[in-house]
Amino acid sequence: MAKVGRWTTFSRTGMLPTIIYDQDDLGATVRQRRGELGLTQDRLAEVARTTPRFVSELENGKASAQIDGVLRVLSALGIELVARQR
């Protein structure tokens, strides 16, 4: 396990699991994964059935993002959302 800024990561193959503390962390995770996949915001929006504006706002940590849109974006990026008790 390694501490990277405010993120805790666990060594595995592929994308490292990230603990998301707030909307800024979520946005950074989405931006990073989109970059790894070589997707533009426009292409991600198309695949996730949302708008480029939504993707931009999500990546920039806008707090009012709709959960259904967030889940579609995460799914399009191959990111699984897991909730666990602290």
N, CA, C and O atoms as CSV, one atom per row, in Angstrom:
chain,resi,resn,atom,element,x,y,z
A,1,MET,N,N,0.854,-1.168,0.000
A,1,MET,CA,C,0.000,0.000,0.000
A,1,MET,C,C,0.897,1.227,0.000
A,1,MET,O,O,1.898,1.269,0.714
A,2,ALA,N,N,0.537,2.231,-0.805
A,2,ALA,CA,C,1.321,3.457,-0.892
A,2,ALA,C,C,0.408,4.658,-0.734
A,2,ALA,O,O,-0.752,4.624,-1.145
A,3,LYS,N,N,0.925,5.705,-0.148
A,3,LYS,CA,C,0.171,6.937,0.026
A,3,LYS,C,C,0.624,7.914,-1.046
A,3,LYS,O,O,1.809,8.237,-1.124
A,4,VAL,N,N,-0.283,8.383,-1.861
A,4,VAL,CA,C,0.027,9.336,-2.924
A,4,VAL,C,C,-0.842,10.553,-2.682
A,4,VAL,O,O,-2.028,10.540,-3.010
A,5,GLY,N,N,-0.264,11.619,-2.105
A,5,GLY,CA,C,-1.070,12.781,-1.747
A,5,GLY,C,C,-2.137,12.369,-0.763
A,5,GLY,O,O,-1.841,11.786,0.279
A,6,ARG,N,N,-3.391,12.675,-1.094
A,6,ARG,CA,C,-4.507,12.286,-0.246
A,6,ARG,C,C,-5.037,10.917,-0.632
A,6,ARG,O,O,-5.973,10.425,-0.003
A,7,TRP,N,N,-4.468,10.297,-1.642
A,7,TRP,CA,C,-4.971,9.032,-2.143
A,7,TRP,C,C,-4.201,7.873,-1.556
A,7,TRP,O,O,-2.986,7.963,-1.379
A,8,THR,N,N,-4.872,6.805,-1.257
A,8,THR,CA,C,-4.233,5.566,-0.852
A,8,THR,C,C,-4.397,4.583,-2.005
A,8,THR,O,O,-5.512,4.345,-2.471
A,9,THR,N,N,-3.302,4.023,-2.457
A,9,THR,CA,C,-3.378,3.082,-3.567
A,9,THR,C,C,-2.864,1.727,-3.129
A,9,THR,O,O,-2.055,1.630,-2.206
A,10,PHE,N,N,-3.324,0.701,-3.777
A,10,PHE,CA,C,-2.929,-0.665,-3.491
A,10,PHE,C,C,-2.359,-1.262,-4.765
A,10,PHE,O,O,-2.965,-1.146,-5.830
A,11,SER,N,N,-1.205,-1.896,-4.668
A,11,SER,CA,C,-0.555,-2.453,-5.852
A,11,SER,C,C,-1.364,-3.616,-6.404
A,11,SER,O,O,-1.637,-4.585,-5.696
A,12,ARG,N,N,-1.739,-3.516,-7.652
A,12,ARG,CA,C,-2.408,-4.557,-8.425
A,12,ARG,C,C,-2.130,-4.260,-9.881
A,12,ARG,O,O,-1.568,-3.216,-10.210
A,13,THR,N,N,-2.511,-5.155,-10.737
A,13,THR,CA,C,-2.365,-4.871,-12.148
A,13,THR,C,C,-3.494,-3.957,-12.585
A,13,THR,O,O,-4.567,-3.955,-11.981
A,14,GLY,N,N,-3.256,-3.179,-13.632
A,14,GLY,CA,C,-4.271,-2.261,-14.120
A,14,GLY,C,C,-4.363,-1.026,-13.230
A,14,GLY,O,O,-3.417,-0.678,-12.523
A,15,MET,N,N,-5.512,-0.379,-13.280
A,15,MET,CA,C,-5.743,0.830,-12.498
A,15,MET,C,C,-5.695,0.503,-11.008
A,15,MET,O,O,-6.257,-0.499,-10.566
A,16,LEU,N,N,-5.035,1.335,-10.257
A,16,LEU,CA,C,-4.925,1.122,-8.822
A,16,LEU,C,C,-6.186,1.605,-8.113
A,16,LEU,O,O,-6.690,2.683,-8.431
A,17,PRO,N,N,-6.706,0.833,-7.160
A,17,PRO,CA,C,-7.855,1.305,-6.393
A,17,PRO,C,C,-7.520,2.618,-5.675
A,17,PRO,O,O,-6.416,2.796,-5.159
A,18,THR,N,N,-8.470,3.506,-5.654
A,18,THR,CA,C,-8.285,4.826,-5.072
A,18,THR,C,C,-9.413,5.111,-4.097
A,18,THR,O,O,-10.581,4.901,-4.423
A,19,ILE,N,N,-9.086,5.578,-2.928
A,19,ILE,CA,C,-10.107,6.006,-1.973
A,19,ILE,C,C,-10.481,7.444,-2.327
A,19,ILE,O,O,-9.625,8.328,-2.371
A,20,ILE,N,N,-11.752,7.662,-2.574
A,20,ILE,CA,C,-12.263,8.972,-2.969
A,20,ILE,C,C,-12.828,9.660,-1.731
A,20,ILE,O,O,-13.766,9.169,-1.104
A,21,TYR,N,N,-12.240,10.806,-1.393
A,21,TYR,CA,C,-12.695,11.556,-0.218
A,21,TYR,C,C,-13.680,12.665,-0.567
A,21,TYR,O,O,-14.489,13.062,0.272
A,22,ASP,N,N,-13.618,13.167,-1.793
A,22,ASP,CA,C,-14.513,14.253,-2.178
A,22,ASP,C,C,-14.624,14.321,-3.696
A,22,ASP,O,O,-14.019,13.520,-4.409
A,23,GLN,N,N,-15.401,15.283,-4.181
A,23,GLN,CA,C,-15.642,15.402,-5.613
A,23,GLN,C,C,-14.369,15.727,-6.392
A,23,GLN,O,O,-14.263,15.365,-7.564
A,24,ASP,N,N,-13.414,16.390,-5.777
A,24,ASP,CA,C,-12.148,16.679,-6.456
A,24,ASP,C,C,-11.355,15.395,-6.710
A,24,ASP,O,O,-10.754,15.234,-7.772
A,25,ASP,N,N,-11.355,14.489,-5.741
A,25,ASP,CA,C,-10.678,13.202,-5.912
A,25,ASP,C,C,-11.348,12.379,-7.018
A,25,ASP,O,O,-10.672,11.748,-7.831
A,26,LEU,N,N,-12.678,12.396,-7.035
A,26,LEU,CA,C,-13.409,11.669,-8.064
A,26,LEU,C,C,-13.070,12.234,-9.445
A,26,LEU,O,O,-12.809,11.484,-10.386
A,27,GLY,N,N,-13.078,13.546,-9.553
A,27,GLY,CA,C,-12.756,14.194,-10.819
A,27,GLY,C,C,-11.352,13.860,-11.299
A,27,GLY,O,O,-11.141,13.593,-12.482
A,28,ALA,N,N,-10.400,13.877,-10.385
A,28,ALA,CA,C,-9.016,13.552,-10.745
A,28,ALA,C,C,-8.896,12.104,-11.204
A,28,ALA,O,O,-8.138,11.808,-12.127
A,29,THR,N,N,-9.631,11.211,-10.576
A,29,THR,CA,C,-9.609,9.805,-10.959
A,29,THR,C,C,-10.184,9.613,-12.356
A,29,THR,O,O,-9.624,8.877,-13.168
A,30,VAL,N,N,-11.299,10.276,-12.634
A,30,VAL,CA,C,-11.915,10.200,-13.960
A,30,VAL,C,C,-10.967,10.766,-15.011
A,30,VAL,O,O,-10.772,10.155,-16.062
A,31,ARG,N,N,-10.377,11.922,-14.739
A,31,ARG,CA,C,-9.451,12.554,-15.691
A,31,ARG,C,C,-8.251,11.656,-15.975
A,31,ARG,O,O,-7.840,11.503,-17.126
A,32,GLN,N,N,-7.693,11.064,-14.918
A,32,GLN,CA,C,-6.536,10.195,-15.078
A,32,GLN,C,C,-6.877,8.979,-15.941
A,32,GLN,O,O,-6.137,8.643,-16.865
A,33,ARG,N,N,-7.990,8.329,-15.639
A,33,ARG,CA,C,-8.375,7.129,-16.385
A,33,ARG,C,C,-8.709,7.471,-17.834
A,33,ARG,O,O,-8.364,6.715,-18.742
A,34,ARG,N,N,-9.372,8.593,-18.057
A,34,ARG,CA,C,-9.689,9.009,-19.424
A,34,ARG,C,C,-8.402,9.200,-20.215
A,34,ARG,O,O,-8.310,8.799,-21.376
A,35,GLY,N,N,-7.407,9.815,-19.577
A,35,GLY,CA,C,-6.115,10.004,-20.225
A,35,GLY,C,C,-5.427,8.685,-20.532
A,35,GLY,O,O,-4.850,8.516,-21.606
A,36,GLU,N,N,-5.487,7.742,-19.580
A,36,GLU,CA,C,-4.887,6.419,-19.796
A,36,GLU,C,C,-5.513,5.712,-20.993
A,36,GLU,O,O,-4.835,4.983,-21.717
A,37,LEU,N,N,-6.795,5.928,-21.195
A,37,LEU,CA,C,-7.507,5.285,-22.292
A,37,LEU,C,C,-7.403,6.075,-23.595
A,37,LEU,O,O,-7.847,5.605,-24.642
A,38,GLY,N,N,-6.823,7.267,-23.536
A,38,GLY,CA,C,-6.662,8.086,-24.728
A,38,GLY,C,C,-7.965,8.656,-25.257
A,38,GLY,O,O,-8.104,8.883,-26.459
A,39,LEU,N,N,-8.925,8.888,-24.365
A,39,LEU,CA,C,-10.223,9.424,-24.766
A,39,LEU,C,C,-10.273,10.935,-24.593
A,39,LEU,O,O,-9.701,11.476,-23.647
A,40,THR,N,N,-10.947,11.604,-25.494
A,40,THR,CA,C,-11.250,13.018,-25.301
A,40,THR,C,C,-12.494,13.114,-24.428
A,40,THR,O,O,-13.210,12.128,-24.252
A,41,GLN,N,N,-12.747,14.285,-23.888
A,41,GLN,CA,C,-13.976,14.474,-23.124
A,41,GLN,C,C,-15.189,14.261,-24.023
A,41,GLN,O,O,-16.194,13.698,-23.589
A,42,ASP,N,N,-15.100,14.706,-25.262
A,42,ASP,CA,C,-16.218,14.522,-26.197
A,42,ASP,C,C,-16.509,13.042,-26.431
A,42,ASP,O,O,-17.668,12.628,-26.409
A,43,ARG,N,N,-15.470,12.247,-26.656
A,43,ARG,CA,C,-15.666,10.815,-26.918
A,43,ARG,C,C,-16.190,10.094,-25.680
A,43,ARG,O,O,-17.069,9.239,-25.783
A,44,LEU,N,N,-15.648,10.439,-24.501
A,44,LEU,CA,C,-16.150,9.833,-23.265
A,44,LEU,C,C,-17.617,10.168,-23.068
A,44,LEU,O,O,-18.407,9.301,-22.694
A,45,ALA,N,N,-17.988,11.408,-23.315
A,45,ALA,CA,C,-19.391,11.823,-23.171
A,45,ALA,C,C,-20.290,11.021,-24.105
A,45,ALA,O,O,-21.385,10.608,-23.722
A,46,GLU,N,N,-19.823,10.804,-25.329
A,46,GLU,CA,C,-20.597,10.024,-26.298
A,46,GLU,C,C,-20.789,8.586,-25.815
A,46,GLU,O,O,-21.903,8.064,-25.853
A,47,VAL,N,N,-19.726,7.954,-25.368
A,47,VAL,CA,C,-19.786,6.568,-24.898
A,47,VAL,C,C,-20.659,6.459,-23.645
A,47,VAL,O,O,-21.404,5.492,-23.489
A,48,ALA,N,N,-20.568,7.444,-22.758
A,48,ALA,CA,C,-21.305,7.419,-21.487
A,48,ALA,C,C,-22.725,7.983,-21.609
A,48,ALA,O,O,-23.455,8.057,-20.621
A,49,ARG,N,N,-23.110,8.379,-22.820
A,49,ARG,CA,C,-24.447,8.950,-23.051
A,49,ARG,C,C,-24.713,10.151,-22.147
A,49,ARG,O,O,-25.756,10.250,-21.500
A,50,THR,N,N,-23.739,11.059,-22.122
A,50,THR,CA,C,-23.881,12.292,-21.364
A,50,THR,C,C,-23.323,13.417,-22.236
A,50,THR,O,O,-23.174,13.230,-23.444
A,51,THR,N,N,-23.017,14.558,-21.670
A,51,THR,CA,C,-22.520,15.682,-22.462
A,51,THR,C,C,-21.058,15.975,-22.127
A,51,THR,O,O,-20.596,15.660,-21.031
A,52,PRO,N,N,-20.331,16.576,-23.070
A,52,PRO,CA,C,-18.959,16.985,-22.773
A,52,PRO,C,C,-18.905,17.947,-21.578
A,52,PRO,O,O,-17.957,17.910,-20.793
A,53,ARG,N,N,-19.900,18.787,-21.445
A,53,ARG,CA,C,-19.947,19.707,-20.304
A,53,ARG,C,C,-20.022,18.931,-18.988
A,53,ARG,O,O,-19.342,19.274,-18.021
A,54,PHE,N,N,-20.850,17.886,-18.957
A,54,PHE,CA,C,-20.960,17.074,-17.749
A,54,PHE,C,C,-19.617,16.453,-17.399
A,54,PHE,O,O,-19.200,16.485,-16.241
A,55,VAL,N,N,-18.933,15.886,-18.397
A,55,VAL,CA,C,-17.622,15.268,-18.160
A,55,VAL,C,C,-16.647,16.312,-17.627
A,55,VAL,O,O,-15.911,16.045,-16.676
A,56,SER,N,N,-16.636,17.492,-18.230
A,56,SER,CA,C,-15.743,18.563,-17.785
A,56,SER,C,C,-16.029,18.959,-16.340
A,56,SER,O,O,-15.109,19.086,-15.532
A,57,GLU,N,N,-17.300,19.151,-16.020
A,57,GLU,CA,C,-17.675,19.537,-14.656
A,57,GLU,C,C,-17.324,18.434,-13.656
A,57,GLU,O,O,-16.873,18.721,-12.547
A,58,LEU,N,N,-17.526,17.189,-14.042
A,58,LEU,CA,C,-17.169,16.070,-13.171
A,58,LEU,C,C,-15.672,16.058,-12.912
A,58,LEU,O,O,-15.240,15.921,-11.768
A,59,GLU,N,N,-14.876,16.202,-13.967
A,59,GLU,CA,C,-13.421,16.199,-13.817
A,59,GLU,C,C,-12.924,17.387,-13.001
A,59,GLU,O,O,-11.873,17.307,-12.365
A,60,ASN,N,N,-13.666,18.477,-13.017
A,60,ASN,CA,C,-13.271,19.672,-12.270
A,60,ASN,C,C,-13.875,19.731,-10.875
A,60,ASN,O,O,-13.749,20.743,-10.186
A,61,GLY,N,N,-14.533,18.652,-10.452
A,61,GLY,CA,C,-15.005,18.553,-9.076
A,61,GLY,C,C,-16.275,19.307,-8.762
A,61,GLY,O,O,-16.519,19.641,-7.603
A,62,LYS,N,N,-17.093,19.586,-9.766
A,62,LYS,CA,C,-18.356,20.272,-9.489
A,62,LYS,C,C,-19.222,19.385,-8.600
A,62,LYS,O,O,-19.480,18.226,-8.925
A,63,ALA,N,N,-19.662,19.933,-7.493
A,63,ALA,CA,C,-20.346,19.148,-6.460
A,63,ALA,C,C,-21.751,18.700,-6.848
A,63,ALA,O,O,-22.283,17.781,-6.225
A,64,SER,N,N,-22.358,19.302,-7.837
A,64,SER,CA,C,-23.753,18.992,-8.127
A,64,SER,C,C,-23.937,17.941,-9.218
A,64,SER,O,O,-25.027,17.828,-9.780
A,65,ALA,N,N,-22.906,17.177,-9.525
A,65,ALA,CA,C,-23.016,16.152,-10.563
A,65,ALA,C,C,-24.094,15.133,-10.203
A,65,ALA,O,O,-24.181,14.700,-9.054
A,66,GLN,N,N,-24.911,14.752,-11.176
A,66,GLN,CA,C,-25.976,13.774,-10.977
A,66,GLN,C,C,-25.377,12.374,-10.872
A,66,GLN,O,O,-24.507,12.016,-11.666
A,67,ILE,N,N,-25.824,11.590,-9.919
A,67,ILE,CA,C,-25.242,10.268,-9.683
A,67,ILE,C,C,-25.425,9.346,-10.883
A,67,ILE,O,O,-24.541,8.537,-11.164
A,68,ASP,N,N,-26.541,9.441,-11.595
A,68,ASP,CA,C,-26.728,8.553,-12.750
A,68,ASP,C,C,-25.696,8.846,-13.836
A,68,ASP,O,O,-25.187,7.926,-14.475
A,69,GLY,N,N,-25.389,10.116,-14.045
A,69,GLY,CA,C,-24.359,10.484,-15.011
A,69,GLY,C,C,-22.981,10.040,-14.555
A,69,GLY,O,O,-22.178,9.561,-15.356
A,70,VAL,N,N,-22.710,10.200,-13.274
A,70,VAL,CA,C,-21.424,9.767,-12.720
A,70,VAL,C,C,-21.249,8.270,-12.920
A,70,VAL,O,O,-20.180,7.820,-13.331
A,71,LEU,N,N,-22.283,7.499,-12.635
A,71,LEU,CA,C,-22.204,6.051,-12.786
A,71,LEU,C,C,-22.005,5.638,-14.240
A,71,LEU,O,O,-21.278,4.685,-14.517
A,72,ARG,N,N,-22.642,6.345,-15.171
A,72,ARG,CA,C,-22.445,6.038,-16.594
A,72,ARG,C,C,-21.017,6.332,-17.023
A,72,ARG,O,O,-20.426,5.553,-17.770
A,73,VAL,N,N,-20.451,7.450,-16.559
A,73,VAL,CA,C,-19.069,7.803,-16.896
A,73,VAL,C,C,-18.114,6.756,-16.320
A,73,VAL,O,O,-17.223,6.277,-17.021
A,74,LEU,N,N,-18.298,6.401,-15.042
A,74,LEU,CA,C,-17.429,5.399,-14.423
A,74,LEU,C,C,-17.512,4.072,-15.168
A,74,LEU,O,O,-16.490,3.422,-15.388
A,75,SER,N,N,-18.695,3.671,-15.550
A,75,SER,CA,C,-18.873,2.429,-16.291
A,75,SER,C,C,-18.154,2.492,-17.636
A,75,SER,O,O,-17.498,1.530,-18.034
A,76,ALA,N,N,-18.273,3.608,-18.332
A,76,ALA,CA,C,-17.618,3.770,-19.635
A,76,ALA,C,C,-16.100,3.694,-19.507
A,76,ALA,O,O,-15.415,3.280,-20.442
A,77,LEU,N,N,-15.577,4.093,-18.352
A,77,LEU,CA,C,-14.135,4.067,-18.114
A,77,LEU,C,C,-13.667,2.746,-17.514
A,77,LEU,O,O,-12.470,2.538,-17.317
A,78,GLY,N,N,-14.611,1.858,-17.226
A,78,GLY,CA,C,-14.246,0.582,-16.618
A,78,GLY,C,C,-13.891,0.714,-15.148
A,78,GLY,O,O,-13.115,-0.078,-14.615
A,79,ILE,N,N,-14.464,1.721,-14.492
A,79,ILE,CA,C,-14.205,1.956,-13.073
A,79,ILE,C,C,-15.397,1.435,-12.278
A,79,ILE,O,O,-16.546,1.767,-12.570
A,80,GLU,N,N,-15.112,0.620,-11.278
A,80,GLU,CA,C,-16.140,0.066,-10.413
A,80,GLU,C,C,-16.248,0.930,-9.158
A,80,GLU,O,O,-15.234,1.262,-8.543
A,81,LEU,N,N,-17.459,1.288,-8.782
A,81,LEU,CA,C,-17.685,2.065,-7.563
A,81,LEU,C,C,-18.039,1.091,-6.443
A,81,LEU,O,O,-18.997,0.327,-6.561
A,82,VAL,N,N,-17.274,1.117,-5.369
A,82,VAL,CA,C,-17.466,0.204,-4.249
A,82,VAL,C,C,-17.646,1.032,-2.974
A,82,VAL,O,O,-16.868,1.946,-2.704
A,83,ALA,N,N,-18.671,0.706,-2.202
A,83,ALA,CA,C,-18.882,1.371,-0.904
A,83,ALA,C,C,-18.528,0.371,0.182
A,83,ALA,O,O,-18.896,-0.801,0.106
A,84,ARG,N,N,-17.820,0.836,1.177
A,84,ARG,CA,C,-17.474,-0.037,2.304
A,84,ARG,C,C,-17.494,0.779,3.583
A,84,ARG,O,O,-17.309,1.996,3.566
A,85,GLN,N,N,-17.718,0.105,4.670
A,85,GLN,CA,C,-17.738,0.760,5.967
A,85,GLN,C,C,-16.312,1.124,6.365
A,85,GLN,O,O,-15.376,0.366,6.115
A,86,ARG,N,N,-16.157,2.284,6.984
A,86,ARG,CA,C,-14.819,2.714,7.441
A,86,ARG,C,C,-14.423,1.993,8.684
A,86,ARG,O,O,-13.335,2.224,9.211
